[in-house]
Each structure stands twice: as C-alpha cells, then as structure tokens.
Amino acid sequence: MSTSPSSPSRTVPRMAISVAILALAVITGFTSWKFIAGTSPEDSCAHISEDGRISDALGDGYKPDMNCSELGAAIEKATLGDGREHHSQEQAQAMKNVLLAISDEIEQRKSFSMSPDLGRPVATALAGYVVDTNAILRGTEVEYARHILPSAPVWQEDDGYRLSIPSDYLARVMRAASEDPEAYARLRMADSEYVAEQLSRIPRDAGPTAAGTPQVFSPSIGALDAIASHVLQERERSEADDWLNAVSDELLKDSVTPPAFKDAPAKHLVESWKHGLRAVQKEERRSYLEQQAVDMVATWGKARGMKSQDLGKLLASCGQASDSGRHQVLRGLKE
C-alpha cells in the first residue's frame, strides 16, 4: 500500500472537487428518496442488505435478510479478504459499493444510528482503506477528484486499487459507525498511524517549514475531530463523557513507552501522543484530541531539531488546516 505523501503534481484545489460534488448534486437531485422514520439499527441493516449494491459487493457472501452481525462480517470479508495490504479490484469496488449503499440509507432515514455489530466491522474495513479515506477527507488529490462520482470505477495504482467517493458520503458513514466508541477509536488510530508514517517519510532536506505538511496531513485529523464533536453534541452530558472515556480507553490499549525517534519515528510519534493522552485529566481529553494534529507535528519537528521559529510557523499552519477540515465536515454533518 502506498503511503507516500502527495506531490504537487497530484493535488487539486478544493474548489475543483467542490465543482465535482455540485455536479453530482445536479445529477442526483431528481432522485426521490423514501423517508424511513423511526427505523431501528437492526431494521437499518435489513434495509441496507436489500440494496443491490450490497449483493454485488458481497458476492457469494450475500444472503437475503441479513442481520447486523452477518452483514458486518460479510462486508469485512468482501472488502479486506485475507487482510493483504494491497486491495484487488473486486475488493476496492466492493468497499465503494458498501459505502455508497450505507451512506444513502443513512440519508434516507435521517439518522446516524448504527448497531455496533455493523459499525465495528465497517470501521475495520475503513481502517484497511486508510490511504483512500485520508485522501478523500483531505480533498486535494487529482485522481480522487476524477473518480469522485458514484458511477466512477475504482482505479489501479502501482500498489493496488483505489476508490473515491464524495467526502460528505464518507463522513456520513464514519459518523454512523462512530456511534460505537470502539469503532471510532479504530478509525482514529488508523488515521493517526498513517499520518505518523507520512511525517516520518518527509526528507530532512524538505525545507525549514516542510512545505506541504499542514495541508497534506492535518485536515483528516480535523475531520475525525468533527465526527467526535457531532457524536458528543447528540448526547446528554453523562453519555457524552462515557463515550469519550471509552474512546480514550480504546486508544490507549496496547500503548507502550515511546521508542526513540531515530529507531522508529512513526511509532515514536503515535506512542508519544498516546502517552500525553494517558497523562491528561478526563475532563481535558476532548481538548487534547482536538490538538492532535499540532501535537504530533510538534513532536516530529522537535525530534528533527527544527528551529523554534520555523516550527512555530508550521504549527500555526497545521492548526489552521486541522480547523478547516473540522469545520468542513461538521458543517456537512449538520446539513
């Protein structure tokens, strides 16, 4: 799986992707959706399994009237297979079909409720496509813009097949899966590890401000902040606290003492951030999560010996990019 940072030749302004999404809205604007009021999470799984895109995606693993547990297991198998790093064309297309079907079902019933029996396998599958989800949430990759329409096929790169869907479709599915704190933690950790790996690959001669770092890496973490914020806003105070504490506990599972940066730079960044999460008071955890993009880059810059003035400018840009990603996704979730 390619984990190389995007080069300038492969990026596209967000405005171009916005135009593509507007075109999608025009194309689909005349579709009449049936509003499904009061649908339970289990009923939702039944509705999803009736979608023709799901039967196409699951192939031999499909059967009518699947419950949430059966549907989740079949989705994970169809999209990840034996867990190999590079996805086949069939697996990537299955993942795209699944995301489109679930997103449409959420939109039809106007509810983000999702059973953990479906949410956790969906989160696991999405974690396996973190290269794609990160690029979609960033919204700057040319190929992802070219393949953004639901009818567009998956495409092949040197290390496997890629998929693209509109970022609001993806955020919708991620938000529904995140009803379960364990599922959210899987999504967040997958993106954190990916971002850390990208930071560790930036050459030391990339320049004093490591041009490109903020816009390449920070918006996806901001998008995950938005999803958490939306989950918390929909809950009473005690329930919100329980969800956030459960997320934190899940993120801290299997945490270890941070290794030296020179020995394992990506692991150093992730474990240093988790070490900080463990140290803060429970009431400070939300703020700590929302500072992740800045904190990880700060750790990275200090480990590389960046001058404080250069690092300060870089961190300001990271914060702005993360905030932009957060506001964009949160606005879409509230519409």
C-alpha beads as a LAMMPS data file, in Angstrom:
LAMMPS data file: protein, C-alpha beads

335 atoms
334 bonds

1 atom types
1 bond types

-500.0 500.0 xlo xhi
-500.0 500.0 ylo yhi
-500.0 500.0 zlo zhi

Masses

1 110.0

Atoms # bond

1 1 1 0.000 0.000 0.000
2 1 1 1.444 3.326 -0.998
3 1 1 1.989 5.649 1.926
4 1 1 3.961 8.334 0.156
5 1 1 2.984 11.977 0.616
6 1 1 1.248 13.609 -2.323
7 1 1 3.413 15.525 -4.734
8 1 1 2.242 18.927 -6.031
9 1 1 1.528 17.451 -9.473
10 1 1 -1.045 15.092 -7.995
11 1 1 -3.031 17.600 -5.976
12 1 1 -6.005 19.698 -6.964
13 1 1 -7.578 22.738 -5.282
14 1 1 -10.591 22.054 -3.059
15 1 1 -12.671 24.288 -5.352
16 1 1 -12.303 21.789 -8.197
17 1 1 -13.626 18.999 -6.012
18 1 1 -16.465 21.245 -4.862
19 1 1 -17.462 21.697 -8.507
20 1 1 -17.446 17.925 -8.953
21 1 1 -19.666 17.494 -5.910
22 1 1 -22.033 20.177 -7.229
23 1 1 -22.258 18.265 -10.498
24 1 1 -23.085 15.139 -8.520
25 1 1 -25.849 17.006 -6.723
26 1 1 -27.332 18.117 -10.044
27 1 1 -27.177 14.583 -11.434
28 1 1 -28.822 13.026 -8.394
29 1 1 -31.054 15.930 -7.465
30 1 1 -34.159 14.481 -9.045
31 1 1 -33.938 11.178 -7.166
32 1 1 -36.901 10.684 -4.869
33 1 1 -35.886 9.172 -1.547
34 1 1 -38.375 7.474 0.704
35 1 1 -38.098 8.740 4.246
36 1 1 -37.762 5.840 6.677
37 1 1 -38.951 7.203 10.014
38 1 1 -38.139 5.561 13.318
39 1 1 -36.028 2.799 11.831
40 1 1 -34.085 0.829 14.436
41 1 1 -30.404 -0.024 13.852
42 1 1 -31.350 -3.668 13.241
43 1 1 -34.042 -2.662 10.737
44 1 1 -31.452 -0.430 9.114
45 1 1 -29.223 -3.448 8.465
46 1 1 -32.139 -5.182 6.778
47 1 1 -32.707 -2.144 4.545
48 1 1 -29.009 -1.951 3.677
49 1 1 -28.851 -5.641 2.798
50 1 1 -31.725 -5.141 0.342
51 1 1 -29.651 -2.678 -1.685
52 1 1 -28.473 -4.191 -4.963
53 1 1 -25.028 -2.679 -4.477
54 1 1 -24.629 -4.744 -1.313
55 1 1 -25.449 -8.015 -3.046
56 1 1 -22.986 -7.073 -5.794
57 1 1 -20.325 -6.224 -3.222
58 1 1 -20.726 -9.353 -1.113
59 1 1 -20.995 -11.824 -3.984
60 1 1 -21.229 -15.380 -2.653
61 1 1 -21.205 -13.998 0.879
62 1 1 -24.605 -12.382 0.393
63 1 1 -27.905 -13.764 1.579
64 1 1 -31.323 -12.111 1.970
65 1 1 -32.466 -10.692 5.305
66 1 1 -29.013 -10.497 6.878
67 1 1 -28.870 -9.251 10.450
68 1 1 -26.278 -6.652 11.506
69 1 1 -23.721 -9.192 12.679
70 1 1 -23.957 -11.234 9.486
71 1 1 -23.845 -8.137 7.313
72 1 1 -20.838 -6.730 9.137
73 1 1 -18.878 -9.966 8.887
74 1 1 -19.672 -10.302 5.177
75 1 1 -18.619 -6.697 4.484
76 1 1 -15.311 -7.166 6.275
77 1 1 -14.596 -10.359 4.339
78 1 1 -15.565 -8.917 0.940
79 1 1 -13.553 -5.721 1.332
80 1 1 -10.461 -6.988 3.133
81 1 1 -10.273 -10.646 2.122
82 1 1 -7.274 -12.282 3.740
83 1 1 -6.010 -8.955 5.021
84 1 1 -3.286 -8.451 2.444
85 1 1 -2.014 -4.909 2.222
86 1 1 -2.858 -4.387 -1.455
87 1 1 -6.529 -4.470 -2.389
88 1 1 -7.805 -6.210 -5.501
89 1 1 -10.163 -4.551 -7.962
90 1 1 -13.057 -6.618 -6.621
91 1 1 -12.316 -5.675 -3.009
92 1 1 -11.987 -1.951 -3.722
93 1 1 -15.182 -1.909 -5.778
94 1 1 -16.952 -3.802 -3.009
95 1 1 -15.798 -1.181 -0.500
96 1 1 -17.067 1.631 -2.695
97 1 1 -20.440 -0.064 -3.193
98 1 1 -20.786 -0.669 0.543
99 1 1 -20.013 2.951 1.412
100 1 1 -22.459 4.300 -1.158
101 1 1 -25.237 1.963 -0.025
102 1 1 -24.779 2.740 3.675
103 1 1 -24.491 6.480 3.037
104 1 1 -27.702 6.509 1.034
105 1 1 -29.536 4.525 3.710
106 1 1 -28.415 6.977 6.400
107 1 1 -29.618 9.871 4.278
108 1 1 -32.982 8.215 3.643
109 1 1 -33.825 7.661 7.301
110 1 1 -32.218 10.883 8.530
111 1 1 -30.459 9.140 11.388
112 1 1 -26.878 8.227 12.242
113 1 1 -27.859 5.313 14.486
114 1 1 -25.948 2.123 13.685
115 1 1 -25.599 -1.150 15.528
116 1 1 -22.075 -1.878 16.824
117 1 1 -22.411 -5.256 15.100
118 1 1 -22.260 -3.341 11.831
119 1 1 -20.301 -0.273 12.923
120 1 1 -17.237 -2.130 14.159
121 1 1 -16.733 -4.247 11.005
122 1 1 -17.333 -1.165 8.842
123 1 1 -14.715 0.732 10.865
124 1 1 -12.293 -2.180 10.491
125 1 1 -12.860 -2.205 6.744
126 1 1 -12.389 1.558 6.512
127 1 1 -9.176 1.307 8.528
128 1 1 -7.906 -1.043 5.837
129 1 1 -8.533 1.674 3.255
130 1 1 -6.905 4.482 5.243
131 1 1 -4.901 5.653 2.215
132 1 1 -8.214 6.320 0.465
133 1 1 -10.121 7.721 3.433
134 1 1 -7.272 10.086 4.271
135 1 1 -7.083 11.343 0.693
136 1 1 -10.867 11.759 0.437
137 1 1 -11.042 13.754 3.661
138 1 1 -8.096 15.933 2.585
139 1 1 -9.750 16.677 -0.746
140 1 1 -6.636 17.622 -2.721
141 1 1 -5.785 14.552 -4.819
142 1 1 -6.323 14.734 -8.581
143 1 1 -7.193 11.065 -9.106
144 1 1 -9.665 11.090 -6.244
145 1 1 -11.391 14.109 -7.786
146 1 1 -11.546 12.365 -11.168
147 1 1 -13.203 9.298 -9.651
148 1 1 -15.470 11.037 -7.154
149 1 1 -18.818 10.236 -8.784
150 1 1 -20.636 7.118 -7.562
151 1 1 -20.615 5.717 -11.095
152 1 1 -16.852 6.126 -11.474
153 1 1 -14.863 2.883 -11.251
154 1 1 -12.030 2.116 -8.895
155 1 1 -8.599 2.537 -10.442
156 1 1 -5.249 0.825 -10.268
157 1 1 -2.007 2.236 -8.961
158 1 1 1.333 0.513 -8.562
159 1 1 0.417 -0.973 -5.205
160 1 1 -3.229 -1.902 -5.656
161 1 1 -6.628 -0.421 -6.403
162 1 1 -8.002 2.864 -5.118
163 1 1 -11.553 4.161 -4.610
164 1 1 -13.127 7.578 -4.251
165 1 1 -16.491 8.917 -3.127
166 1 1 -17.604 12.426 -2.083
167 1 1 -16.176 13.369 1.299
168 1 1 -19.622 14.031 2.788
169 1 1 -20.685 10.483 1.881
170 1 1 -17.629 9.087 3.655
171 1 1 -18.074 11.329 6.684
172 1 1 -21.706 10.223 6.944
173 1 1 -20.704 6.542 7.159
174 1 1 -17.858 7.243 9.560
175 1 1 -20.194 9.260 11.776
176 1 1 -22.761 6.457 11.914
177 1 1 -20.132 3.827 12.706
178 1 1 -18.805 6.138 15.425
179 1 1 -21.971 5.755 17.452
180 1 1 -19.870 2.971 18.936
181 1 1 -16.739 4.352 20.674
182 1 1 -14.675 1.290 19.785
183 1 1 -15.434 1.807 16.097
184 1 1 -14.480 5.475 16.319
185 1 1 -11.211 4.600 18.042
186 1 1 -10.366 2.208 15.193
187 1 1 -10.922 4.958 12.639
188 1 1 -8.903 7.488 14.611
189 1 1 -5.987 5.174 15.292
190 1 1 -5.769 4.079 11.654
191 1 1 -5.541 7.688 10.500
192 1 1 -3.106 8.597 13.297
193 1 1 -0.750 5.792 12.329
194 1 1 -0.985 6.717 8.663
195 1 1 -0.265 10.386 9.332
196 1 1 2.668 9.453 11.568
197 1 1 4.078 7.239 8.821
198 1 1 3.822 10.076 6.298
199 1 1 5.535 12.520 8.645
200 1 1 8.355 10.060 9.212
201 1 1 8.939 9.818 5.455
202 1 1 9.461 13.547 4.869
203 1 1 13.116 14.092 3.910
204 1 1 15.210 16.195 6.252
205 1 1 16.055 18.490 3.342
206 1 1 12.357 19.301 2.731
207 1 1 12.971 22.844 3.953
208 1 1 12.623 24.649 7.277
209 1 1 8.808 24.643 7.180
210 1 1 8.457 21.215 5.498
211 1 1 6.279 22.683 2.745
212 1 1 3.055 20.792 2.196
213 1 1 2.864 19.132 5.600
214 1 1 -0.138 21.028 7.068
215 1 1 -2.499 20.658 4.104
216 1 1 -1.463 17.064 3.451
217 1 1 -1.827 15.676 6.962
218 1 1 -3.843 17.908 9.273
219 1 1 -7.333 18.064 7.647
220 1 1 -8.059 14.344 8.060
221 1 1 -7.455 14.542 11.817
222 1 1 -9.650 17.638 11.909
223 1 1 -12.367 15.668 10.113
224 1 1 -12.237 12.996 12.799
225 1 1 -12.486 15.741 15.426
226 1 1 -15.681 16.887 13.685
227 1 1 -17.160 13.398 13.833
228 1 1 -16.397 13.163 17.553
229 1 1 -17.860 16.614 18.120
230 1 1 -21.081 15.653 16.342
231 1 1 -21.398 12.447 18.369
232 1 1 -20.899 14.368 21.618
233 1 1 -23.399 17.083 20.671
234 1 1 -26.088 14.446 20.176
235 1 1 -25.676 13.073 23.713
236 1 1 -26.522 14.154 27.227
237 1 1 -23.519 15.209 29.318
238 1 1 -23.100 11.896 31.142
239 1 1 -23.479 9.854 27.955
240 1 1 -21.022 12.117 26.152
241 1 1 -18.493 11.668 28.941
242 1 1 -18.940 7.897 28.832
243 1 1 -18.408 7.841 25.055
244 1 1 -15.295 9.988 25.216
245 1 1 -13.792 7.967 28.056
246 1 1 -14.485 4.736 26.196
247 1 1 -12.776 6.155 23.088
248 1 1 -9.760 7.186 25.142
249 1 1 -9.529 3.797 26.835
250 1 1 -9.666 2.069 23.454
251 1 1 -6.971 4.316 22.009
252 1 1 -4.733 3.582 24.974
253 1 1 -4.978 -0.196 24.640
254 1 1 -1.615 -1.793 23.922
255 1 1 0.204 1.523 24.373
256 1 1 3.914 1.253 25.109
257 1 1 6.775 3.515 26.123
258 1 1 7.617 5.646 23.084
259 1 1 10.708 4.323 21.290
260 1 1 13.451 6.700 20.218
261 1 1 12.562 8.751 17.149
262 1 1 15.700 7.638 15.319
263 1 1 14.823 3.965 15.822
264 1 1 11.096 4.034 14.958
265 1 1 9.940 7.537 14.002
266 1 1 6.300 6.747 13.215
267 1 1 5.827 4.672 16.359
268 1 1 7.565 7.395 18.378
269 1 1 5.018 9.960 17.158
270 1 1 1.962 7.790 17.849
271 1 1 3.097 6.493 21.235
272 1 1 4.222 9.949 22.370
273 1 1 0.770 11.291 21.557
274 1 1 -0.907 8.384 23.368
275 1 1 1.400 8.941 26.349
276 1 1 0.103 12.513 26.542
277 1 1 -3.499 11.313 26.308
278 1 1 -2.924 8.994 29.260
279 1 1 -1.456 11.844 31.313
280 1 1 -4.267 14.405 30.914
281 1 1 -7.269 14.590 33.211
282 1 1 -10.504 13.083 31.885
283 1 1 -12.139 16.484 31.556
284 1 1 -9.240 17.592 29.326
285 1 1 -9.359 14.659 26.923
286 1 1 -11.573 16.321 24.332
287 1 1 -9.281 19.324 24.066
288 1 1 -6.281 17.022 23.868
289 1 1 -7.821 15.058 20.988
290 1 1 -8.562 18.269 19.108
291 1 1 -4.910 19.310 19.397
292 1 1 -3.604 16.066 17.924
293 1 1 -2.526 17.425 14.535
294 1 1 -0.500 20.187 16.175
295 1 1 0.907 17.968 18.919
296 1 1 2.125 15.241 16.558
297 1 1 3.807 17.729 14.252
298 1 1 5.349 19.469 17.265
299 1 1 6.841 16.167 18.420
300 1 1 8.044 15.475 14.886
301 1 1 9.618 18.922 14.486
302 1 1 11.403 18.833 17.819
303 1 1 12.756 15.341 17.137
304 1 1 14.192 16.622 13.860
305 1 1 15.782 19.600 15.545
306 1 1 13.721 22.298 13.828
307 1 1 14.342 25.869 14.874
308 1 1 11.656 27.141 17.230
309 1 1 10.657 29.978 14.898
310 1 1 10.219 27.668 11.911
311 1 1 8.363 25.119 13.999
312 1 1 6.057 27.794 15.379
313 1 1 5.025 28.844 11.870
314 1 1 4.490 25.237 10.860
315 1 1 2.334 24.520 13.903
316 1 1 0.166 27.559 13.205
317 1 1 -0.434 26.291 9.667
318 1 1 -1.203 22.805 10.986
319 1 1 -3.755 24.200 13.397
320 1 1 -5.446 26.182 10.653
321 1 1 -5.572 23.180 8.314
322 1 1 -6.963 20.940 11.054
323 1 1 -9.619 23.528 11.943
324 1 1 -10.563 23.809 8.268
325 1 1 -11.036 20.051 7.993
326 1 1 -13.083 20.009 11.197
327 1 1 -15.389 22.855 10.186
328 1 1 -15.983 21.495 6.682
329 1 1 -17.011 18.024 7.875
330 1 1 -19.059 19.304 10.813
331 1 1 -20.952 21.655 8.504
332 1 1 -21.763 18.740 6.188
333 1 1 -22.961 16.546 9.055
334 1 1 -25.337 19.238 10.279
335 1 1 -26.954 19.859 6.892

Bonds

1 1 1 2
2 1 2 3
3 1 3 4
4 1 4 5
5 1 5 6
6 1 6 7
7 1 7 8
8 1 8 9
9 1 9 10
10 1 10 11
11 1 11 12
12 1 12 13
13 1 13 14
14 1 14 15
15 1 15 16
16 1 16 17
17 1 17 18
18 1 18 19
19 1 19 20
20 1 20 21
21 1 21 22
22 1 22 23
23 1 23 24
24 1 24 25
25 1 25 26
26 1 26 27
27 1 27 28
28 1 28 29
29 1 29 30
30 1 30 31
31 1 31 32
32 1 32 33
33 1 33 34
34 1 34 35
35 1 35 36
36 1 36 37
37 1 37 38
38 1 38 39
39 1 39 40
40 1 40 41
41 1 41 42
42 1 42 43
43 1 43 44
44 1 44 45
45 1 45 46
46 1 46 47
47 1 47 48
48 1 48 49
49 1 49 50
50 1 50 51
51 1 51 52
52 1 52 53
53 1 53 54
54 1 54 55
55 1 55 56
56 1 56 57
57 1 57 58
58 1 58 59
59 1 59 60
60 1 60 61
61 1 61 62
62 1 62 63
63 1 63 64
64 1 64 65
65 1 65 66
66 1 66 67
67 1 67 68
68 1 68 69
69 1 69 70
70 1 70 71
71 1 71 72
72 1 72 73
73 1 73 74
74 1 74 75
75 1 75 76
76 1 76 77
77 1 77 78
78 1 78 79
79 1 79 80
80 1 80 81
81 1 81 82
82 1 82 83
83 1 83 84
84 1 84 85
85 1 85 86
86 1 86 87
87 1 87 88
88 1 88 89
89 1 89 90
90 1 90 91
91 1 91 92
92 1 92 93
93 1 93 94
94 1 94 95
95 1 95 96
96 1 96 97
97 1 97 98
98 1 98 99
99 1 99 100
100 1 100 101
101 1 101 102
102 1 102 103
103 1 103 104
104 1 104 105
105 1 105 106
106 1 106 107
107 1 107 108
108 1 108 109
109 1 109 110
110 1 110 111
111 1 111 112
112 1 112 113
113 1 113 114
114 1 114 115
115 1 115 116
116 1 116 117
117 1 117 118
118 1 118 119
119 1 119 120
120 1 120 121
121 1 121 122
122 1 122 123
123 1 123 124
124 1 124 125
125 1 125 126
126 1 126 127
127 1 127 128
128 1 128 129
129 1 129 130
130 1 130 131
131 1 131 132
132 1 132 133
133 1 133 134
134 1 134 135
135 1 135 136
136 1 136 137
137 1 137 138
138 1 138 139
139 1 139 140
140 1 140 141
141 1 141 142
142 1 142 143
143 1 143 144
144 1 144 145
145 1 145 146
146 1 146 147
147 1 147 148
148 1 148 149
149 1 149 150
150 1 150 151
151 1 151 152
152 1 152 153
153 1 153 154
154 1 154 155
155 1 155 156
156 1 156 157
157 1 157 158
158 1 158 159
159 1 159 160
160 1 160 161
161 1 161 162
162 1 162 163
163 1 163 164
164 1 164 165
165 1 165 166
166 1 166 167
167 1 167 168
168 1 168 169
169 1 169 170
170 1 170 171
171 1 171 172
172 1 172 173
173 1 173 174
174 1 174 175
175 1 175 176
176 1 176 177
177 1 177 178
178 1 178 179
179 1 179 180
180 1 180 181
181 1 181 182
182 1 182 183
183 1 183 184
184 1 184 185
185 1 185 186
186 1 186 187
187 1 187 188
188 1 188 189
189 1 189 190
190 1 190 191
191 1 191 192
192 1 192 193
193 1 193 194
194 1 194 195
195 1 195 196
196 1 196 197
197 1 197 198
198 1 198 199
199 1 199 200
200 1 200 201
201 1 201 202
202 1 202 203
203 1 203 204
204 1 204 205
205 1 205 206
206 1 206 207
207 1 207 208
208 1 208 209
209 1 209 210
210 1 210 211
211 1 211 212
212 1 212 213
213 1 213 214
214 1 214 215
215 1 215 216
216 1 216 217
217 1 217 218
218 1 218 219
219 1 219 220
220 1 220 221
221 1 221 222
222 1 222 223
223 1 223 224
224 1 224 225
225 1 225 226
226 1 226 227
227 1 227 228
228 1 228 229
229 1 229 230
230 1 230 231
231 1 231 232
232 1 232 233
233 1 233 234
234 1 234 235
235 1 235 236
236 1 236 237
237 1 237 238
238 1 238 239
239 1 239 240
240 1 240 241
241 1 241 242
242 1 242 243
243 1 243 244
244 1 244 245
245 1 245 246
246 1 246 247
247 1 247 248
248 1 248 249
249 1 249 250
250 1 250 251
251 1 251 252
252 1 252 253
253 1 253 254
254 1 254 255
255 1 255 256
256 1 256 257
257 1 257 258
258 1 258 259
259 1 259 260
260 1 260 261
261 1 261 262
262 1 262 263
263 1 263 264
264 1 264 265
265 1 265 266
266 1 266 267
267 1 267 268
268 1 268 269
269 1 269 270
270 1 270 271
271 1 271 272
272 1 272 273
273 1 273 274
274 1 274 275
275 1 275 276
276 1 276 277
277 1 277 278
278 1 278 279
279 1 279 280
280 1 280 281
281 1 281 282
282 1 282 283
283 1 283 284
284 1 284 285
285 1 285 286
286 1 286 287
287 1 287 288
288 1 288 289
289 1 289 290
290 1 290 291
291 1 291 292
292 1 292 293
293 1 293 294
294 1 294 295
295 1 295 296
296 1 296 297
297 1 297 298
298 1 298 299
299 1 299 300
300 1 300 301
301 1 301 302
302 1 302 303
303 1 303 304
304 1 304 305
305 1 305 306
306 1 306 307
307 1 307 308
308 1 308 309
309 1 309 310
310 1 310 311
311 1 311 312
312 1 312 313
313 1 313 314
314 1 314 315
315 1 315 316
316 1 316 317
317 1 317 318
318 1 318 319
319 1 319 320
320 1 320 321
321 1 321 322
322 1 322 323
323 1 323 324
324 1 324 325
325 1 325 326
326 1 326 327
327 1 327 328
328 1 328 329
329 1 329 330
330 1 330 331
331 1 331 332
332 1 332 333
333 1 333 334
334 1 334 335
